[in-house]
Amino acid sequence: MSPDSRRHRGAHPSDRRLFAEDQLPALREATSELSWLLGRDYSIKSALKLVGDRHSLTDRQRLAVSRAACSDQQRDVRRAQCLTLEGVKGESLMIDGFNLLITLEAALSGGAVFICRDGCLRDVSGVHGSYRAVLETETAIRLASEVLEQFACVRATWLLDAPISNSGRLAAKITALARANGWPWETRTLNNPDVEITASSGIAISSDSVILDRTSRWINLGYHIVSQRLPDSWIIDLRC
């Protein structure tokens, strides 16, 4: 089914088999091996092929392993720079919009979400250049906004990738919800939000590895929301 025709960001038909309990030992071992190779400067492409072939992983399993893995140094630095949610009080935030919302949409609709080595929660969904709001989109926006309001964030800028189709519609939806609820949020569409987020003095909200390795302050909002507000989600721990 095309991503543009889906009403949910849920599990792929094969996910219950690919990420069943009996598959997890091999997936965790593969994550550990890939992380070891990344720590020795292997390229992600060649290292993932090596590990994936060794464990006979499918493309979807390889994607999960690649998102869960990171070197020990990356893990330690990311953890050290991660702030608690109490840290948003009085602060301005820069939100990696698609990154956060797609993970929350996946969790809300029964898709697999993975606890990764750095403590982030990541999914194996993809928008492939085109995004379409699903039935869980508004709930995801509300969940994120309510948590930020609870912890007294004074300002948040939602940044969306302009090249992804329908980013303007999502920006309008976030803006409308913010106005209706009195949330002090701004929404912008940019060609490359990563650059804006990492150059800003605001606290980053993202689980994107590129952003986390280039920012000095971030908050693991996706993990907090799913673990605290959506405990019945399909959460798979790939930490090793």
N, C-alpha and C positions, 0 to 999 in steps of 0.2 A: 504494500500500500504506500502511496506517495506521502511524504511527510506533510504536504499541503492539504491532504484530505482527511487527516486524522482528527478525531474529536478529543483524543486523550494522548498524553505523552507516556503511555504505559509500556509494559513489558513487550518485547519482541516475542513472537510465538515460540521460538526455540529457547528463550532465556531460562525457563524453569528446568530444562535439561542441562543447559550449558553451565548454569550456576547453582546446580543442585548440591546438596551437602557433600556428596561423594566426589565432587569436582574440586572442592575448596582446598584440600591439601596440595594438589598439584598447582593450583592457581597461586597459592601463597608461596610455594617453593619457587615458582617462576618469577613472582614479584621480587623475592629475595635475590635470586640470581641476576635479574635484570638490574636491580639496584646496585649490586656489587660491581657489575660491568660499567654502569654509569659513573660510579665512583672512581673508575680507572680510565675515564675519558673515552670509552667506546661510544660511537655514535648510536643514538636511539634506534635508528633504522636497522643497522647491522646487528646490534645487541638483541633487539626484539625478535629478529628472524632466528637468531641462534637459539634463544630461549624458547621461542614458540615452536620451532621445529623439534627441539629436544623433548618437549612435553606434548607434542601433537595437538597444539591449541588451534581452535578455529579463529577466524578473523575477529569475531566479536569477543572471544576470550582474550585475545591478544590486545584488543583495545582496552579492555578493563585492566589488564596487567600493566600496560603502558601508562595508564592514568594513575594507577596506584603506586607505581615505583618512583623512587628518587634516590639520589646518593645519600649517604649518611650525613655529609656536610650540608646538603640542601635541606634535609629533614631538620637538622639541629638549628640551622640559621632561621628557617621559617618558624619553628616553634618558639625561638627566642624573641622573634619580632611580632608574634601574635599577641594581641591585647585581649583582655576580657571585655565582655559587653559593657561592664561598668565604665570602661574607658571611653565610651562614646559621649558621655555626659559633657555637654557644652562644646562638642567638637563638630566639625564638618566632615561629611563622608563622601567618598567617591565610589559609586556602586557600579560594578560590572554587570549591567542589567541582564543581558541574555544569559550570562554565566550563572547568575543566581536563580533567575526565574525558571530556566529549563530544568535545573536540578530539583527545585521545589515542585514543579509540575510533574516530573517523573515520580517523585516520592508520593505525591498526592494521588496519582492515578495507578499505583501498584507496580511501577517500574522498579528495577533493581538500582539501588544506590550503594556505592562502595566507600567504606572507610579506608582511606589511603595512608601510606606511611607517615605523611606529614600531619595527619589528623583531619585533613579535609574530607569532605563528602563529595564524591563525583559520580556522574552517571555515564551511560554509554549512548545517550541520545545524540542526535546531531541535526542541525538545521540545514546544512548543505546549501548555504546561500539564500535560503528562503525560510521565513518564519511565519507560522500561522498560529494565532491564539487558539488555545484549547479550552475545554470546559473548566479546567483548573486554574487558568491564568489569573483571573481576578482574585481568587482565593490566595494564590501565591503572593500577589502584590500586597494584599491586605495583611497576610501573615508577616511579611517582612516589615511593612510599615508600622504595624502595631507593636512589634518587638522594638524597633528603633524609637518609637514614641515612648514606650515604657521605660527605656533607658536614657531618656532625655537628650536624644540627639537634637541639636539646634538647626541643622541643615543637612540635606542629603541631595546629591546630584546623581541622577540615574543617567548613565551613559550607554547608548546603544549604537551598534555598528550600522552606519548608514548604508553600506553596500548590501546588507541583508534586506531582502524585500520585506515589506510590511513593518519595518522598524518605525516608520512614521506613525502607523496606526497604533502600535504598542506604546509609543511615546505619548500619543493623545490619550490613550486609556489610562496610563499612569498619571498624567496631568489632571485628567477629569476626576479620578479617584482622590488625588491629593487635595484638589480644591473643595470637593464635596465633604471631606473629612477634616479640613484645616491642617493638613500635614505640610510642613515647610519643605517640600520637595521641589526640585527643578529637574527637568528632563531634557536631555540633549542628544542629538544624533550626530556622530562623528565618523569620519573615514577610518580612524584608528584610535578607539578609546583607550587602548593599552598605554599609548604614549601619554595621553592626558592624565590617566590615573597615576602612572609612575612619576610623572613630573610634578604632580600636585603635592601640596603640603597637607592635604586632607588624608584621613585614614581610609585605606582601601578595603572594599568589600568584594572579595573575589576568591575563587579557588583555582584560578588560572596560574599554572606554574611559572609562566613567563613573567606575569605581574608580581607574584610572590617573591621571585628571585631579584626583583628590581625595586621593591618598595621597602621602606624601613618600619612601617606600621600597617598592620592589617587586622581584620577581625573575621573570625571563622563563623560567619552568620548562618550559612547554609547548614552546617553541622548542628549548631545550636537549635535552629528552628525544627529540623527533622527529629533530632533526639529528644527535645523537650516538648514539642507541640504535636509531633506526628510519630509517636513511639511504635505504632503498629505498622509502620512502613517496612518494606522489604529491604533491610539493611544488611549488607554483606561485608564482613570485616576481612580485608586482605592485608592487614598489617602483619609484618614479619620482623 
